[in-house]
Amino acid sequence: MSLHVFFVRHGESVWHAENRYAGATDIGLTERGYDQARELADWAGQAGLSAIWASPQTRSKETARDSSLRTGLPVDVDPRLRELDFGIAEGLTRDEMRRSFPEQLDAFHADPVGHHFPQGENPRAATDRYLAFLGDLRAAHPDGRVLVVAHSTAIRLTLCRMLGLPLRSYRLVFPLLGNCALNELILRDGVPSLLALNRPATAGALT
C-alpha cells in the first residue's frame, strides 16, 4: 500500500514581487499565479488523482480550483494546512525587518525554529498539525494519489520531519519551493520517500 502525496505551494501571490512574509495574512494570486494554477490543472487532469486538498487561505484555494474543475474532484479544505503565522514579521520585507527588529531577524536566521518570530506560531506546532493531517490522509487514501495545495514554510518543515532532518535546517535543506511545482512524497507502509522536489507541473511530469 502506498500513498502518493503531491505537495504544491500555491501560485504566485500579490506579495511575491516584494518578498513580503505572508503567513496568516489572507492574500490572493497575481495573474501569473492564476496562469500557474492552470498549468497545474493540465497536469492534474492526467495524474489519476483520488483527492484534492487545500488550506483555507485564499491563495491556496484559488490555486486548487482549476485542478478541481479539470478532474471533477472537490477541493477539500483542512485548516491544519494553513501557513505559519509569522507574528511581527507578517507583511514585512526583509529590509523592513532589518530596520525594525534586527536582533530578532539575526536570531531567526541562525535558528528559524528555536528563534521563530515573536508573536508567531511555533514551527514545531505547525509541523505537528501537518503530520496529523497526513495521518488522517493515509487512513482515507491508503493507496491513493493526492494533491495537497499548501504553503512553502509549512511544507518544508513537514518534509524535514518526515525525512528525519533537523527542523532548524529547513531553510538550508529546502531553500526554495517553486510556485505550483510538484513535491512528491510517497508513504509506503508508513515509510516516507521523497520522489520529486520542485518538478515542473507539466502533463509529462507523471510517476
C-alpha positions as CSV (number, residue, x, y, z in Angstrom):
1,M,0.0,0.0,0.0
2,S,1.5,3.4,-1.0
3,L,0.1,6.9,-0.8
4,H,1.5,9.4,-3.2
5,V,1.2,13.0,-1.8
6,F,1.9,15.8,-4.2
7,F,2.6,18.8,-2.1
8,V,2.3,22.0,-4.1
9,R,3.0,25.6,-3.0
10,H,0.2,27.9,-4.1
11,G,0.6,30.1,-7.2
12,E,2.4,33.4,-7.1
13,S,0.7,35.8,-4.7
14,V,0.4,39.6,-4.7
15,W,3.2,39.9,-2.2
16,H,5.6,37.7,-4.1
17,A,7.4,40.5,-6.0
18,E,8.4,42.4,-2.9
19,N,9.0,39.1,-1.0
20,R,6.7,40.1,1.9
21,Y,6.2,37.5,4.5
22,A,2.7,36.1,4.0
23,G,1.8,33.6,6.7
24,A,-1.6,34.1,8.4
25,T,-2.4,37.1,6.1
26,D,-5.0,36.1,3.6
27,I,-3.9,37.4,0.2
28,G,-4.8,36.4,-3.4
29,L,-2.9,35.4,-6.5
30,T,-1.4,37.5,-9.3
31,E,-2.3,36.9,-12.9
32,R,0.9,34.9,-13.2
33,G,-0.3,32.9,-10.2
34,Y,-3.6,32.1,-12.0
35,D,-1.6,31.0,-15.0
36,Q,0.5,28.7,-12.8
37,A,-2.7,27.2,-11.4
38,R,-4.0,26.5,-14.9
39,E,-0.7,24.7,-15.7
40,L,-1.1,22.7,-12.6
41,A,-4.6,21.8,-13.7
42,D,-3.2,20.5,-17.0
43,W,-1.0,18.1,-15.0
44,A,-3.8,17.2,-12.6
45,G,-6.1,16.2,-15.4
46,Q,-3.8,13.4,-16.3
47,A,-2.4,12.5,-12.9
48,G,-5.0,9.9,-11.8
49,L,-5.7,11.8,-8.6
50,S,-8.0,10.4,-6.0
51,A,-8.4,13.7,-4.0
52,I,-7.5,17.3,-3.8
53,W,-6.9,19.2,-0.6
54,A,-6.1,22.8,0.1
55,S,-5.5,25.1,3.0
56,P,-8.3,27.5,3.9
57,Q,-6.3,30.5,2.7
58,T,-7.4,32.2,-0.5
59,R,-4.2,31.8,-2.4
60,S,-4.3,28.0,-1.8
61,K,-8.0,27.5,-2.6
62,E,-7.7,29.7,-5.8
63,T,-4.7,27.6,-6.9
64,A,-6.6,24.3,-6.4
65,R,-9.8,25.5,-8.1
66,D,-8.8,24.8,-11.7
67,S,-7.5,21.3,-10.8
68,S,-10.8,20.6,-9.3
69,L,-12.6,21.7,-12.4
70,R,-10.3,19.7,-14.6
71,T,-10.6,16.5,-12.6
72,G,-14.1,16.7,-11.3
73,L,-12.8,16.2,-7.7
74,P,-13.9,18.6,-5.0
75,V,-11.4,20.8,-3.2
76,D,-11.4,19.5,0.4
77,V,-10.3,22.2,2.8
78,D,-8.5,21.5,6.1
79,P,-7.4,24.3,8.5
80,R,-4.4,22.3,9.5
81,L,-2.9,23.1,6.1
82,R,-2.7,26.8,6.7
83,E,0.7,28.6,6.7
84,L,2.5,29.6,9.8
85,D,1.7,32.9,11.4
86,F,4.9,34.9,11.3
87,G,4.0,37.2,14.1
88,I,5.8,40.5,14.0
89,A,7.2,39.7,10.5
90,E,3.8,39.4,8.9
91,G,3.5,41.6,5.8
92,L,7.1,42.9,6.0
93,T,10.1,42.6,3.7
94,R,13.5,41.6,4.9
95,D,14.7,45.2,4.7
96,E,11.8,46.4,6.8
97,M,12.5,43.7,9.4
98,R,16.2,44.7,9.5
99,R,15.2,48.3,10.3
100,S,12.5,47.3,12.8
101,F,14.0,44.4,14.8
102,P,17.5,43.4,13.6
103,E,18.3,41.3,16.6
104,Q,15.2,39.1,16.2
105,L,16.0,38.8,12.5
106,D,19.5,37.6,13.1
107,A,18.3,35.1,15.7
108,F,15.8,33.8,13.1
109,H,18.5,33.4,10.5
110,A,20.6,31.4,13.0
111,D,17.8,29.1,14.1
112,P,14.3,29.8,12.5
113,V,12.7,27.2,14.7
114,G,14.2,27.9,18.1
115,H,14.0,31.6,17.5
116,H,10.9,31.9,15.4
117,F,9.5,35.4,15.1
118,P,7.9,36.7,18.3
119,Q,4.1,36.5,18.4
120,G,4.2,33.9,15.6
121,E,3.4,30.2,15.6
122,N,5.9,27.7,16.8
123,P,7.1,25.8,13.7
124,R,7.0,22.6,15.7
125,A,3.3,23.1,16.4
126,A,2.8,23.7,12.7
127,T,4.6,20.5,11.8
128,D,2.5,18.6,14.3
129,R,-0.7,19.7,12.6
130,Y,0.6,18.7,9.2
131,L,1.6,15.3,10.4
132,A,-1.8,14.9,12.0
133,F,-3.4,15.7,8.6
134,L,-1.1,13.2,6.8
135,G,-2.1,10.5,9.3
136,D,-5.8,11.1,8.5
137,L,-5.0,11.2,4.8
138,R,-3.3,7.8,5.0
139,A,-6.3,6.3,6.6
140,A,-8.7,7.8,4.0
141,H,-6.5,7.1,0.9
142,P,-4.1,4.3,1.8
143,D,-3.3,3.6,-1.8
144,G,-4.2,6.9,-3.5
145,R,-2.7,9.9,-5.3
146,V,-3.5,13.1,-3.6
147,L,-2.8,16.8,-4.5
148,V,-2.2,19.0,-1.4
149,V,-2.1,22.7,-2.2
150,A,-0.5,24.5,0.7
151,H,2.4,26.8,1.7
152,S,6.1,27.0,1.5
153,T,7.3,27.1,5.1
154,A,4.9,24.6,6.4
155,I,5.6,22.1,3.5
156,R,9.4,22.4,4.0
157,L,9.1,21.8,7.8
158,T,6.9,18.8,7.1
159,L,9.4,17.3,4.6
160,C,12.2,17.7,7.2
161,R,10.2,16.0,9.9
162,M,9.1,13.2,7.6
163,L,12.7,12.6,6.3
164,G,14.3,12.8,9.7
165,L,16.1,16.1,9.0
166,P,16.6,18.8,11.7
167,L,13.7,21.2,11.6
168,R,16.0,24.2,12.1
169,S,17.7,23.3,8.7
170,Y,14.5,23.6,6.6
171,R,15.7,26.9,5.0
172,L,19.1,25.4,4.1
173,V,18.0,21.9,3.0
174,F,15.0,23.2,1.1
175,P,15.9,26.8,0.2
176,L,13.0,27.3,-2.3
177,L,9.7,25.7,-3.3
178,G,8.6,27.0,-6.7
179,N,5.0,28.1,-7.1
180,C,2.9,25.2,-8.3
181,A,5.9,22.9,-8.7
182,L,5.4,19.3,-7.7
183,N,7.0,17.9,-4.5
184,E,6.1,14.3,-4.4
185,L,6.3,12.2,-1.2
186,I,5.4,8.6,-1.2
187,L,4.3,6.8,2.0
188,R,4.8,3.1,1.5
189,D,3.6,1.1,4.6
190,G,4.1,4.4,6.5
191,V,7.7,4.8,5.4
192,P,8.3,8.2,3.6
193,S,10.4,8.7,0.5
194,L,10.9,11.9,-1.4
195,L,10.5,11.2,-5.2
196,A,10.5,14.7,-6.6
197,L,11.3,18.3,-5.5
198,N,10.4,21.4,-7.5
199,R,9.4,19.3,-10.6
200,P,7.5,21.4,-13.1
201,A,3.8,20.6,-13.2
202,T,3.7,19.6,-16.9
203,A,1.5,17.0,-18.4
204,G,4.5,14.8,-18.7
205,A,5.6,15.0,-15.1
206,L,3.8,11.9,-14.0
207,T,5.0,8.9,-11.9
